[in-house]
Amino acid sequence: MDNSERDTSGQFKDGHPPLPGCGRKAGVPNKLNQKVKEAIEQALEELGGVEYLKGVAKSDPAVFCSLVGKLIPKDISVEVGQKLGDLLDDIIKGKQR
């Protein structure tokens, strides 16, 4: 391996293939993340599961909505088959869709 594969800080340059045997295999979850998720699930079950969440929703809707907001996908991709300008023209002209 020569120095042309590394940047000035010694890190591999972008696009360098991973070294064999280094790091987790693709798709294998982080063990710490998995343990935290399991702990949260256990705590929720011990607090009453769904009934506990219903109670939080009634007693503190802001907290409940914050939790729900963390579960909703942040990026939603929508593909529209017609240009917006054409659609607006049709609406202005009164064409039905």
C-alpha positions as CSV (number, residue, x, y, z in Angstrom):
1,M,0.0,0.0,0.0
2,D,1.5,3.3,-1.0
3,N,0.8,6.8,0.4
4,S,-1.4,7.7,-2.6
5,E,-4.3,5.8,-1.0
6,R,-4.3,8.0,2.1
7,D,-5.0,11.7,2.6
8,T,-2.8,14.1,4.5
9,S,-4.2,13.0,7.9
10,G,-3.4,9.3,7.2
11,Q,-7.0,8.3,6.6
12,F,-7.9,6.3,3.5
13,K,-9.3,8.5,0.7
14,D,-13.0,8.4,-0.2
15,G,-13.9,5.4,-2.3
16,H,-11.1,3.2,-0.9
17,P,-12.4,-0.4,-0.6
18,P,-12.7,-1.7,3.0
19,L,-9.9,-3.9,4.3
20,P,-10.9,-7.6,4.6
21,G,-12.0,-8.5,8.1
22,C,-12.4,-4.9,9.4
23,G,-15.6,-3.7,10.9
24,R,-19.1,-5.1,11.0
25,K,-20.5,-6.8,8.0
26,A,-23.2,-4.9,6.1
27,G,-26.6,-5.3,7.8
28,V,-25.3,-6.4,11.2
29,P,-26.8,-4.2,13.8
30,N,-24.7,-2.4,16.4
31,K,-24.7,-4.4,19.6
32,L,-25.0,-1.3,21.9
33,N,-28.0,0.0,19.9
34,Q,-29.7,-3.4,20.1
35,K,-29.2,-3.6,23.9
36,V,-30.6,-0.1,24.3
37,K,-33.7,-1.0,22.2
38,E,-34.2,-4.2,24.3
39,A,-33.9,-2.2,27.5
40,I,-36.5,0.3,26.3
41,E,-38.9,-2.5,25.2
42,Q,-38.5,-4.2,28.6
43,A,-39.1,-0.9,30.5
44,L,-42.2,-0.2,28.4
45,E,-43.6,-3.7,29.1
46,E,-43.0,-3.3,32.8
47,L,-44.8,0.0,32.9
48,G,-47.9,-1.4,31.2
49,G,-47.1,-1.3,27.5
50,V,-49.9,0.1,25.4
51,E,-51.9,1.2,28.4
52,Y,-48.9,3.2,29.7
53,L,-48.6,4.9,26.3
54,K,-52.3,5.8,26.3
55,G,-51.8,7.3,29.7
56,V,-48.9,9.4,28.5
57,A,-50.9,10.5,25.5
58,K,-53.7,11.8,27.8
59,S,-51.6,13.3,30.5
60,D,-48.9,14.8,28.4
61,P,-49.8,15.0,24.7
62,A,-46.6,17.0,23.8
63,V,-44.4,14.2,25.1
64,F,-46.5,11.6,23.3
65,C,-46.4,13.5,20.0
66,S,-42.7,14.0,20.3
67,L,-42.3,10.2,20.6
68,V,-44.6,9.6,17.6
69,G,-42.6,12.2,15.6
70,K,-39.4,10.2,16.2
71,L,-41.0,7.2,14.6
72,I,-42.2,8.9,11.4
73,P,-39.8,8.7,8.5
74,K,-38.0,12.0,8.0
75,D,-37.6,11.7,4.2
76,I,-40.6,11.0,2.1
77,S,-40.1,10.8,-1.7
78,V,-43.1,11.5,-3.9
79,E,-43.0,11.2,-7.6
80,V,-45.6,13.1,-9.6
81,G,-46.2,12.2,-13.3
82,Q,-47.3,15.7,-14.3
83,K,-45.5,19.0,-14.2
84,L,-46.8,21.4,-11.6
85,G,-47.3,24.2,-14.2
86,D,-49.5,21.9,-16.4
87,L,-51.5,20.9,-13.4
88,L,-52.1,24.5,-12.4
89,D,-53.1,25.4,-15.9
90,D,-55.6,22.6,-16.0
91,I,-57.0,23.7,-12.6
92,I,-57.3,27.3,-13.8
93,K,-59.0,26.2,-17.1
94,G,-61.5,24.1,-15.0
95,K,-60.5,20.8,-16.4
96,Q,-61.5,17.8,-14.3
97,R,-59.0,15.2,-13.2
